[in-house]
Amino acid sequence: MKSFYHAYQCYENRAARGEFDRLPAPNTPRKTLSNFLEVQLGNFLINAGLKLKRRTAAGKSMAWSPLTGSKQ
């Protein structure tokens, strides 16, 4: 209970100083290229993970390079 009380006191002190009165930073639109690259990276990581999972389930070696798609 002491920690909850201490956290509440810290919140009250910050509110008294006006730390929560600031406006949030404006959202800046992200470039479509970075969004596209994030999607491509996500797809790459998902596919690499699925290949590793399949190889593990098949009892094959985990020595696999996601860049080349072959064993090293």
DSSP file (Angstrom, degrees, kcal/mol; ACC not computed):
  #  RESIDUE AA STRUCTURE BP1 BP2  ACC     N-H-->O    O-->H-N    N-H-->O    O-->H-N    TCO  KAPPA ALPHA  PHI   PSI    X-CA   Y-CA   Z-CA
    1    1 A M     >        0   0    0      0, 0.0     4,-2.2     0, 0.0     5,-0.2   0.000 360.0 360.0 360.0 -29.2    0.0    0.0    0.0
    2    2 A K  H  >  +     0   0    0      1,-0.2     4,-2.8     2,-0.2     5,-0.2   0.905 360.0  51.9 -63.5 -39.0    2.9    2.3    0.6
    3    3 A S  H  > S+     0   0    0      2,-0.2     4,-2.6     1,-0.2    -1,-0.2   0.896 109.4  49.0 -67.5 -38.3    4.0    2.1   -3.0
    4    4 A F  H  > S+     0   0    0      2,-0.2     4,-2.3     1,-0.2    -1,-0.2   0.913 113.3  47.7 -64.2 -41.5    0.5    3.0   -4.3
    5    5 A Y  H  X S+     0   0    0     -4,-2.2     4,-2.4     2,-0.2    -2,-0.2   0.910 112.2  49.2 -65.4 -41.7    0.4    5.9   -1.9
    6    6 A H  H  X S+     0   0    0     -4,-2.8     4,-2.4     2,-0.2    -2,-0.2   0.912 111.0  49.9 -64.0 -42.3    3.9    7.1   -3.0
    7    7 A A  H  X S+     0   0    0     -4,-2.6     4,-2.2     1,-0.2    -2,-0.2   0.894 111.0  49.9 -62.7 -40.0    2.9    6.8   -6.6
    8    8 A Y  H  X S+     0   0    0     -4,-2.3     4,-2.6     2,-0.2    -2,-0.2   0.901 109.6  50.8 -65.8 -40.3   -0.2    8.8   -6.0
    9    9 A Q  H  X S+     0   0    0     -4,-2.4     4,-2.5     2,-0.2    -2,-0.2   0.910 109.8  50.0 -63.6 -41.2    1.8   11.5   -4.2
   10   10 A C  H  X S+     0   0    0     -4,-2.4     4,-2.4     2,-0.2    -1,-0.2   0.914 110.8  50.0 -62.1 -41.8    4.2   11.7   -7.1
   11   11 A Y  H  X S+     0   0    0     -4,-2.2     4,-2.6     1,-0.2    -2,-0.2   0.928 110.5  49.6 -61.4 -45.1    1.3   12.1   -9.5
   12   12 A E  H  X S+     0   0    0     -4,-2.6     4,-2.3     1,-0.2    -2,-0.2   0.901 110.8  49.8 -62.0 -41.0   -0.2   14.8   -7.3
   13   13 A N  H  X S+     0   0    0     -4,-2.5     4,-1.7     2,-0.2    -1,-0.2   0.917 112.1  47.4 -64.0 -43.1    3.2   16.7   -7.2
   14   14 A R  H  X>S+     0   0    0     -4,-2.4     5,-2.3     1,-0.2     4,-0.6   0.889 112.4  49.8 -66.6 -37.9    3.5   16.4  -11.0
   15   15 A A  H ><5S+     0   0    0     -4,-2.6     3,-0.7     1,-0.2    -1,-0.2   0.883 108.2  53.4 -66.9 -37.6    0.0   17.6  -11.5
   16   16 A A  H 3<5S+     0   0    0     -4,-2.3    -1,-0.2     1,-0.2    -2,-0.2   0.852 107.5  51.1 -65.6 -34.0    0.6   20.6   -9.2
   17   17 A R  H 3<5S-     0   0    0     -4,-1.7    -1,-0.2    -5,-0.2    -2,-0.2   0.618 116.7-117.1 -77.9 -11.7    3.6   21.6  -11.2
   18   18 A G  T X<5 +     0   0    0     -3,-0.7     3,-1.2    -4,-0.6     4,-0.3   0.728  67.1 142.4  85.7  23.1    1.5   21.4  -14.4
   19   19 A E  T 3 <S+     0   0    0     -5,-2.3     3,-0.5     1,-0.2    -4,-0.2   0.768  73.2  49.6 -68.3 -23.8    3.4   18.6  -16.1
   20   20 A F  T 3  S+     0   0    0     -6,-0.3    -1,-0.2     1,-0.2    -5,-0.1   0.390  92.0  78.9 -95.5   3.6    0.1   17.2  -17.5
   21   21 A D    <   +     0   0    0     -3,-1.2    -1,-0.2    -6,-0.1    -2,-0.1   0.585  68.8 107.1 -86.5 -10.4   -1.2   20.5  -18.9
   22   22 A R  S    S-     0   0    0     -3,-0.5     3,-0.1    -4,-0.3    -4,-0.0  -0.335  75.0-114.6 -70.1 149.2    1.0   20.4  -22.0
   23   23 A L        -     0   0    0      1,-0.1    -1,-0.1    -2,-0.0    -2,-0.1  -0.572  38.1-103.2 -77.3 146.3   -0.5   19.7  -25.3
   24   24 A P        -     0   0    0      0, 0.0    -1,-0.1     0, 0.0     3,-0.1  -0.330  44.4 -91.2 -67.2 154.4    0.7   16.5  -27.0
   25   25 A A        -     0   0    0      1,-0.1     2,-0.1    -3,-0.1     3,-0.0  -0.377  49.7-102.6 -63.9 141.6    3.2   16.7  -29.8
   26   26 A P        -     0   0    0      0, 0.0     2,-0.4     0, 0.0    -1,-0.1  -0.380  36.7-109.9 -67.3 144.7    1.6   17.0  -33.2
   27   27 A N        -     0   0    0     -3,-0.1     0, 0.0    -2,-0.1     0, 0.0  -0.589  27.9-150.0 -75.6 130.6    1.6   13.8  -35.3
   28   28 A T        -     0   0    0     -2,-0.4     2,-0.1    -3,-0.0    -1,-0.0  -0.886  21.9-116.0-101.6 131.0    3.9   14.0  -38.2
   29   29 A P        -     0   0    0      0, 0.0     2,-0.2     0, 0.0    -1,-0.0  -0.406  28.9-129.2 -66.7 138.1    2.8   11.9  -41.2
   30   30 A R        -     0   0    0     -2,-0.1     2,-0.1     1,-0.1     0, 0.0  -0.574  25.6-103.7 -86.2 150.8    5.2    9.1  -42.1
   31   31 A K     >  -     0   0    0     -2,-0.2     4,-1.6     1,-0.1     3,-0.2  -0.433  21.6-127.8 -72.9 147.4    6.5    8.7  -45.5
   32   32 A T  H  > S+     0   0    0      1,-0.2     4,-2.5     2,-0.2     5,-0.2   0.796 106.1  61.9 -68.0 -27.3    5.0    5.9  -47.6
   33   33 A L  H  > S+     0   0    0      2,-0.2     4,-2.6     1,-0.2    -1,-0.2   0.923 104.1  47.4 -65.1 -42.9    8.4    4.5  -48.4
   34   34 A S  H  > S+     0   0    0      1,-0.2     4,-2.2     2,-0.2    -1,-0.2   0.888 112.1  50.8 -66.9 -36.2    9.2    3.8  -44.8
   35   35 A N  H  X S+     0   0    0     -4,-1.6     4,-2.0     2,-0.2    -2,-0.2   0.919 110.9  49.0 -62.9 -42.5    5.7    2.2  -44.4
   36   36 A F  H  X S+     0   0    0     -4,-2.5     4,-2.3     1,-0.2    -2,-0.2   0.910 111.3  48.9 -63.4 -42.9    6.4    0.1  -47.4
   37   37 A L  H  X S+     0   0    0     -4,-2.6     4,-2.6     1,-0.2    -1,-0.2   0.876 108.7  53.5 -67.0 -36.6    9.8   -1.0  -46.1
   38   38 A E  H  X S+     0   0    0     -4,-2.2     4,-2.5     2,-0.2    -1,-0.2   0.910 109.7  48.3 -62.8 -41.2    8.4   -1.9  -42.7
   39   39 A V  H  X S+     0   0    0     -4,-2.0     4,-2.6     2,-0.2    -2,-0.2   0.926 112.2  48.7 -64.4 -44.4    5.8   -4.1  -44.3
   40   40 A Q  H  X S+     0   0    0     -4,-2.3     4,-2.3     1,-0.2    -2,-0.2   0.906 112.3  48.5 -62.8 -41.8    8.5   -5.8  -46.4
   41   41 A L  H  X S+     0   0    0     -4,-2.6     4,-2.5     2,-0.2    -1,-0.2   0.908 111.2  50.5 -65.0 -41.5   10.7   -6.3  -43.4
   42   42 A G  H  X S+     0   0    0     -4,-2.5     4,-2.3     2,-0.2    -2,-0.2   0.920 111.2  47.8 -62.2 -44.3    7.8   -7.8  -41.4
   43   43 A N  H  X S+     0   0    0     -4,-2.6     4,-2.6     2,-0.2    -1,-0.2   0.895 111.2  51.8 -62.8 -40.4    6.9  -10.2  -44.3
   44   44 A F  H  X S+     0   0    0     -4,-2.3     4,-2.5     2,-0.2    -2,-0.2   0.925 111.1  46.6 -62.0 -45.3   10.6  -11.2  -44.5
   45   45 A L  H  X S+     0   0    0     -4,-2.5     4,-2.3     2,-0.2    -2,-0.2   0.884 112.5  50.3 -66.8 -37.9   10.8  -11.9  -40.8
   46   46 A I  H  X S+     0   0    0     -4,-2.3     4,-2.4     2,-0.2    -2,-0.2   0.943 112.8  46.0 -64.1 -47.0    7.5  -13.9  -40.8
   47   47 A N  H  X S+     0   0    0     -4,-2.6     4,-2.3     1,-0.2    -2,-0.2   0.898 112.7  50.1 -64.0 -40.2    8.6  -16.0  -43.8
   48   48 A A  H  X S+     0   0    0     -4,-2.5     4,-2.3     1,-0.2    -1,-0.2   0.913 111.4  49.1 -64.2 -41.5   12.1  -16.6  -42.2
   49   49 A G  H  X S+     0   0    0     -4,-2.3     4,-2.3     1,-0.2    -2,-0.2   0.894 110.5  50.2 -64.5 -39.9   10.4  -17.7  -39.0
   50   50 A L  H  X S+     0   0    0     -4,-2.4     4,-2.4     2,-0.2    -1,-0.2   0.888 110.1  50.2 -65.9 -38.8    8.0  -20.0  -40.7
   51   51 A K  H  X S+     0   0    0     -4,-2.3     4,-2.4     2,-0.2    -2,-0.2   0.925 111.7  48.1 -64.8 -43.0   10.9  -21.7  -42.7
   52   52 A L  H  X S+     0   0    0     -4,-2.3     4,-2.3     1,-0.2    -2,-0.2   0.894 111.2  51.2 -63.7 -38.4   12.8  -22.1  -39.4
   53   53 A K  H  X S+     0   0    0     -4,-2.3     4,-2.4     2,-0.2    -1,-0.2   0.917 110.4  48.5 -65.0 -42.8    9.8  -23.6  -37.7
   54   54 A R  H  X S+     0   0    0     -4,-2.4     4,-1.7     1,-0.2    -2,-0.2   0.912 112.4  48.4 -63.1 -42.5    9.2  -26.1  -40.6
   55   55 A R  H  <>S+     0   0    0     -4,-2.4     5,-2.4     1,-0.2     4,-0.4   0.877 111.6  49.8 -66.9 -36.7   12.9  -27.1  -40.5
   56   56 A T  H ><5S+     0   0    0     -4,-2.3     3,-1.0     1,-0.2    -1,-0.2   0.913 110.6  49.6 -67.4 -41.4   12.8  -27.6  -36.8
   57   57 A A  H 3<5S+     0   0    0     -4,-2.4    -1,-0.2     1,-0.3    -2,-0.2   0.811 109.5  52.4 -66.7 -29.4    9.6  -29.7  -37.0
   58   58 A A  T 3<5S-     0   0    0     -4,-1.7    -1,-0.3    -5,-0.2    -2,-0.2   0.538 116.0-115.6 -84.2  -5.9   11.2  -31.8  -39.7
   59   59 A G  T < 5 +     0   0    0     -3,-1.0    -3,-0.2    -4,-0.4    -2,-0.1   0.644  67.0 142.6  82.4  14.6   14.3  -32.4  -37.5
   60   60 A K      < -     0   0    0     -5,-2.4    -1,-0.2    -6,-0.2    -2,-0.0  -0.373  59.1 -79.2 -84.9 168.3   16.7  -30.6  -39.8
   61   61 A S        -     0   0    0      1,-0.1    -1,-0.2     2,-0.1    -6,-0.0  -0.273  25.6-138.9 -66.3 149.3   19.5  -28.5  -38.7
   62   62 A M  S    S+     0   0    0      1,-0.1     2,-2.0    -3,-0.1    -1,-0.1   0.445  73.4 110.8 -87.3  -0.8   18.9  -24.9  -37.5
   63   63 A A        +     0   0    0      2,-0.0     9,-0.7     8,-0.0     2,-0.4  -0.537  47.1 138.5 -76.2  84.8   22.0  -23.7  -39.4
   64   64 A W  B     -A   71   0A   0     -2,-2.0     7,-0.2     7,-0.2     3,-0.1  -0.994  48.9-139.5-134.9 134.9   20.1  -21.8  -41.9
   65   65 A S     >  -     0   0    0      5,-2.3     4,-2.8    -2,-0.4     5,-0.5  -0.851   3.5-159.1 -98.0 118.8   20.8  -18.3  -43.4
   66   66 A P  T  4 S+     0   0    0      0, 0.0    -1,-0.1     0, 0.0   -15,-0.0   0.748  91.3  57.9 -67.8 -20.5   17.7  -16.2  -43.8
   67   67 A L  T  4 S+     0   0    0      1,-0.1    -2,-0.0     3,-0.1   -19,-0.0   0.899 121.3  22.3 -76.3 -39.6   19.5  -14.0  -46.3
   68   68 A T  T  4 S-     0   0    0      2,-0.2    -1,-0.1    -3,-0.1     3,-0.1   0.708  94.1-132.4-100.5 -22.4   20.4  -16.8  -48.7
   69   69 A G  S  < S+     0   0    0     -4,-2.8     2,-0.3     1,-0.3    -2,-0.0   0.627  73.5  96.0  80.2  12.9   17.7  -19.4  -47.8
   70   70 A S  S    S-     0   0    0     -5,-0.5    -5,-2.3     1,-0.0    -1,-0.3  -0.846  83.2 -87.5-130.5 168.1   20.3  -22.1  -47.7
   71   71 A K  B      A   64   0A   0     -2,-0.3    -7,-0.2    -7,-0.2    -9,-0.0  -0.424 360.0 360.0 -71.4 150.2   22.4  -23.9  -45.1
   72   72 A Q              0   0    0     -9,-0.7    -1,-0.1    -2,-0.1    -8,-0.1   0.448 360.0 360.0 -91.5 360.0   25.7  -22.3  -44.3
